[in-house]
Every structure is written in structure tokens, then in C-alpha cells.
Amino acid sequence: MSDTFAGNMERATQYLERFKKNTTGHYINGEFTLGQGGREYENLTPTDNSVIGKVMAGSVADMDAACEAAENAFEAWTNLPGAERKKLLHKFADRLVERADEIALVESMDCGQPIRFMKQAALRGAANFRFFADKAPEAQNGLALHQDEHTNFTIRNAIGPVGIITPWNTPFMLSTWKIAPALASGCTVVHKPAELTPLSAYILAEIADEVLPKGVWNMVNGFGEDAG
């Protein structure tokens, strides 16, 4: 990241170029797709209300497909040993660190957060993944509390596919804070980012595509009345 505003704006423009050229779609069952029957809308930067790209608004069919993918991937993911999930989530965190500058600058332009804040938030997202990754081995282990007359057992089971809706104000960091514990506990996810700030969610999906099994992470853009 540059020490000057001009330098950061130049790099931000470079990172945003691909979003201006290509419509931002969804990530469903291990594939990037424009979906089924959705409509396209313009994504504006709050810095000056200029268009920084176009986004596909997901349909009910898109959300259904994402939920089905998460359901189908759940059994294999939840039965994966916690130690293996830990390794994958740490690998995810490594990718976040590698792309921290890109995430910070894209997020700043997409939601209007100051660059100095986003620089730290990008790294905090990686820290979130590492924190919950280290908890993954505990997610499947029961706990026995022995007393003289009886024994209490607690058993941890993943609840199933999880729907995660994130807001527009700090979308990247809050996405990592919600998605990482779900994955660590053995749940699969369907992520619905805010329609106003879709770009960092797309970057997260790209990293998921590199690191995680198909169907474990799904992401559908769009508006609440159709996509949740």
C-alpha cells in the first residue's frame, strides 16, 4: 500500500478495473456464475457516486441452488476432522494476508471506509480466520464433567448449512467474523452480502474457490426480497 493518497488511488483503480469490465455474479457449488434470471444493477462508490461496476442481483432460483449446494456439501465437511478444517482455514487466512492491500483498497472504494482503517481491517479478517481455525478441533469433541454421583456430557454437533447476511458498513471484516466460526464448527455457508457493497465478498469467494471443497462456501448477490 502506498504512503500517498495519489498512490493508493492509482492502485485502487487498478484493482477495480476487472470489476468495471466484468459483471460481478455469484459463487454457487464451486462455480462463478451470473445465475438464473436475475437482473443487473450498477454498483456505485460512495466517494463520488460514480459507477465502479455492474452486479447480478440473484433470483430465488439462485438462492435455492446455493442452499442445495451447501446442503449437499454439509455431510463431508462436518465429518472432516477438526484438525483438517483447521489447516484449511489457516490456509484461507494466508490468502487473506497475501491480498490484504487489494482487499483494503477495493473495500475502501466500495463502502467508503477510510483506507487507514481498511488496512488494519483486512489483516483483522485474517486474524479472525486464524482464531476460529484454532477452535476447529474442539468443535467435534464432547466434554465430560465428572462428579461423585453423576457425570455430565456435552456433545457438539454442527447445526447444518448456515445463511449469513452481512451489512454494508464494514462488510469484509463482519463477513470473516461470521463465516469463519461457521466453517470451523463444521457448517457450510451461503453468504448474502449487502447489495451496496458486493466486491470484498467476491474476493472472499475467490479465495474460497482456491482453498475449500466445492459447495462448502456459496455466495449470492442481490436484494433482500429475492435473495434473502
Secondary structure, DSSP 8 states (H G I E B T S, - for coil): --SSHHHHHHHHHHHHHHHHHS-B-EEETTEEE--SS-EEEEEE-TTT--EEEEEEE--HHHHHHHHHHHHHHHHHHHHS-HHHHHHHHHHHHHHHHHTHHHHHHHHHHHH---HHHHHHHHHHHHHHHHHHHHHGGGTT--EEEE-SS-EEEE-------EEEE--SSSHHHHHHHHHHHHHHTT--EEEE--TT--HHHHHHHHHHHHHS-TTSEEE--S-HHHH-
